[in-house]
Amino acid sequence: MRRFTLCVLTMCYWPTGANAELNRVYHPYVEQHEREIEYGVVWRDVTDENIMLQRAGVGYAWAEHWFGEVYLLTESVTHEGEQIRGYEAEVKWQMTEQGEHWADWGLLMEAGSAHDINRRELALGLLMEKEVAESWSSTLNLFVEYEFGDDIKDEFETALRGQLRYRYSSAFEPAVEIYLDDQDWAVGPAITGVQKISSKKQMRWELGWLFGLDENTPDNNIRLAVEFEF
């Protein structure tokens, strides 16, 4: 409990706020002492101008059920260079052992800060994963977010992310993903996989093509993420 309280306090005092749209669906699992280097990118066709959102991070599981990661978020517009967009920090807590209950549960705490405007954000997410049939897994993320700052209206928001994944093999798992939040309503196919490099090293990757469900969401969004775990 003391460790949990310290983690929450750390997140609350982090300069908070920016988010990377359509970044991922989170799984509730933590492997102790695992280190991670991550790179993710989303291409969005906003107002006929391709926008690329990038996300680079490093993380470490310092305890059996606790994992932390920090990110640098950037935004670049085609042919117009790149600029720092913001920072983000996450702490994930695996609340139950895998297979112990009806579903596997985790909790994600996020905080971020925009670089060029006074915009901050705190988020708390409930992570759930369950085997729904032989070789099929479902994952659901439910988030409550609070945005505040001098340059935006202070408000609470909610978000839902989901994934239905077919475990064909560890290197190839096709899926369907859905994202519903204040910025995007999107759904589409995805593929994920893990490639073992050695007994303690592996490469994890995700690729998704998400289609906008309303007029405020870009029609096409391509999501790519690569993680080196060691």
QUIDA-V113274 format. One line per field, one symbol per residue. phi: phi as a letter, one per 40 degrees, with the letter a starting at -180 (. if undefined). A space follows every 10 residues. Layout:
phi->???
//
This chain:
phi->.ccccccccd cccccbicbb cfcabccccb bdgcbabbbb abcbccfgbc bbbbababaa ccadbbbbab bbbbbbbdgb gaacbibabb bbbccbccgc bdacbabbbb aaaccbbcbb ababbcbbba ccadgbbbbb bbbbbbbaic bbccacbbab baabbbccac cabcabbbbb acbbbaaica bbabbcbacb babbbaabbb bcbbccbdcb bbbbabbbba
//
